[in-house]
Amino acid sequence: RALLIDMVSSLGYRPIECDSKASALRLLQSSPVDILLVEESLPGLDARELLCQVHASGPAVKTVLLSAARNSSAQESDAVLLKPFGLEQLSRTLAPQQE
């Protein structure tokens, strides 16, 4: 988690770390959040359920699922970032979409 925080910070973002689904939902309700990175395989966290709740709860938040499974789909998230990944891949995934 510390490495990911460092990588995100180095790209100019201000990451806020949450250690549970409940704390992530509280943060989303109390502060503006542009991007939510969710680790798929953390114990005690149903990442896909969290992503669905985030998308159903209001303001648009870009969601990125971090996964080691090559067959992960982005159905619940806006993007899937397969591990291991480098800074360049992270940067491309977090970059705003050009419209």
C-alpha positions as a LaTeX table, in Angstrom:
\begin{tabular}{lrrr}
\hline
Residue & $x$ (\AA) & $y$ (\AA) & $z$ (\AA) \\
\hline
Arg1 & 0.00 & 0.00 & 0.00 \\
Ala2 & 2.85 & 2.41 & 0.81 \\
Leu3 & 4.38 & 1.87 & $-2.64$ \\
Leu4 & 1.07 & 2.65 & $-4.33$ \\
Ile5 & 0.68 & 5.82 & $-2.23$ \\
Asp6 & 4.20 & 6.88 & $-3.29$ \\
Met7 & 3.47 & 6.16 & $-6.95$ \\
Val8 & 0.19 & 8.08 & $-6.93$ \\
Ser9 & 1.84 & 11.01 & $-5.10$ \\
Ser10 & 4.69 & 11.12 & $-7.62$ \\
Leu11 & 2.09 & 11.64 & $-10.37$ \\
Gly12 & 0.84 & 14.80 & $-8.64$ \\
Tyr13 & $-2.24$ & 13.35 & $-6.97$ \\
Arg14 & $-3.02$ & 13.69 & $-3.26$ \\
Pro15 & $-3.89$ & 10.16 & $-2.16$ \\
Ile16 & $-5.94$ & 9.40 & 0.93 \\
Glu17 & $-5.59$ & 5.90 & 2.31 \\
Cys18 & $-8.58$ & 3.92 & 3.58 \\
Asp19 & $-8.28$ & 0.60 & 5.36 \\
Ser20 & $-11.86$ & $-0.63$ & 4.97 \\
Lys21 & $-14.95$ & $-0.40$ & 2.82 \\
Ala22 & $-16.70$ & 1.58 & 5.57 \\
Ser23 & $-13.93$ & 4.17 & 5.79 \\
Ala24 & $-13.87$ & 4.53 & 1.98 \\
Leu25 & $-17.62$ & 5.13 & 1.90 \\
Arg26 & $-17.36$ & 7.67 & 4.73 \\
Leu27 & $-14.61$ & 9.50 & 2.88 \\
Leu28 & $-16.63$ & 9.57 & $-0.33$ \\
Gln29 & $-19.58$ & 11.09 & 1.54 \\
Ser30 & $-17.52$ & 13.75 & 3.32 \\
Ser31 & $-14.89$ & 14.85 & 0.79 \\
Pro32 & $-14.64$ & 15.36 & $-2.96$ \\
Val33 & $-12.83$ & 12.40 & $-4.49$ \\
Asp34 & $-11.85$ & 12.21 & $-8.15$ \\
Ile35 & $-10.45$ & 8.68 & $-8.38$ \\
Leu36 & $-10.91$ & 5.59 & $-6.23$ \\
Leu37 & $-8.35$ & 2.77 & $-6.45$ \\
Val38 & $-9.65$ & $-0.51$ & $-5.02$ \\
Glu39 & $-7.54$ & $-3.62$ & $-4.42$ \\
Glu40 & $-9.56$ & $-6.64$ & $-5.53$ \\
Ser41 & $-8.05$ & $-9.21$ & $-3.19$ \\
Leu42 & $-7.93$ & $-7.54$ & 0.21 \\
Pro43 & $-9.34$ & $-9.73$ & 2.98 \\
Gly44 & $-12.67$ & $-8.62$ & 4.37 \\
Leu45 & $-13.44$ & $-6.33$ & 1.44 \\
Asp46 & $-15.81$ & $-7.13$ & $-1.40$ \\
Ala47 & $-14.19$ & $-4.82$ & $-3.93$ \\
Arg48 & $-16.87$ & $-5.26$ & $-6.57$ \\
Glu49 & $-19.63$ & $-4.49$ & $-4.09$ \\
Leu50 & $-17.80$ & $-1.33$ & $-3.03$ \\
Leu51 & $-17.44$ & $-0.26$ & $-6.67$ \\
Cys52 & $-21.15$ & $-0.78$ & $-7.30$ \\
Gln53 & $-22.04$ & 1.25 & $-4.21$ \\
Val54 & $-19.72$ & 4.06 & $-5.27$ \\
His55 & $-21.25$ & 4.29 & $-8.74$ \\
Ala56 & $-24.78$ & 4.19 & $-7.33$ \\
Ser57 & $-24.17$ & 6.82 & $-4.67$ \\
Gly58 & $-24.03$ & 10.03 & $-6.61$ \\
Pro59 & $-21.22$ & 12.17 & $-7.96$ \\
Ala60 & $-19.07$ & 10.64 & $-10.63$ \\
Val61 & $-15.92$ & 9.11 & $-9.20$ \\
Lys62 & $-13.54$ & 7.35 & $-11.55$ \\
Thr63 & $-12.96$ & 3.85 & $-10.19$ \\
Val64 & $-9.97$ & 1.62 & $-10.86$ \\
Leu65 & $-9.86$ & $-2.03$ & $-9.82$ \\
Leu66 & $-6.36$ & $-3.29$ & $-8.99$ \\
Ser67 & $-6.19$ & $-7.00$ & $-9.78$ \\
Ala68 & $-3.75$ & $-9.84$ & $-10.28$ \\
Ala69 & $-6.33$ & $-11.91$ & $-12.17$ \\
Arg70 & $-5.85$ & $-11.70$ & $-15.92$ \\
Asn71 & $-9.56$ & $-12.36$ & $-16.49$ \\
Ser72 & $-10.83$ & $-9.50$ & $-14.33$ \\
Ser73 & $-13.43$ & $-7.42$ & $-16.07$ \\
Ala74 & $-14.08$ & $-3.73$ & $-15.68$ \\
Gln75 & $-17.81$ & $-4.32$ & $-15.43$ \\
Glu76 & $-18.11$ & $-2.65$ & $-12.01$ \\
Ser77 & $-15.21$ & $-0.25$ & $-12.48$ \\
Asp78 & $-14.13$ & 2.29 & $-15.03$ \\
Ala79 & $-10.78$ & 0.56 & $-15.49$ \\
Val80 & $-8.83$ & $-2.50$ & $-14.39$ \\
Leu81 & $-5.12$ & $-2.22$ & $-13.69$ \\
Leu82 & $-3.41$ & $-5.59$ & $-13.74$ \\
Lys83 & $-0.60$ & $-6.23$ & $-11.26$ \\
Pro84 & 2.28 & $-5.92$ & $-11.41$ \\
Phe85 & 2.19 & $-2.50$ & $-13.05$ \\
Gly86 & 4.61 & 0.35 & $-13.43$ \\
Leu87 & 4.36 & 4.09 & $-13.00$ \\
Glu88 & 3.66 & 4.67 & $-16.70$ \\
Gln89 & 0.72 & 2.23 & $-16.70$ \\
Leu90 & $-0.66$ & 3.83 & $-13.54$ \\
Ser91 & $-0.31$ & 7.29 & $-15.06$ \\
Arg92 & $-2.20$ & 6.29 & $-18.22$ \\
Thr93 & $-4.97$ & 4.66 & $-16.17$ \\
Leu94 & $-5.44$ & 7.65 & $-13.87$ \\
Ala95 & $-5.27$ & 10.28 & $-16.61$ \\
Pro96 & $-8.52$ & 12.06 & $-17.41$ \\
Gln97 & $-10.26$ & 10.79 & $-20.52$ \\
Gln98 & $-10.14$ & 13.14 & $-23.48$ \\
Glu99 & $-13.62$ & 13.96 & $-24.77$ \\
\hline
\end{tabular}
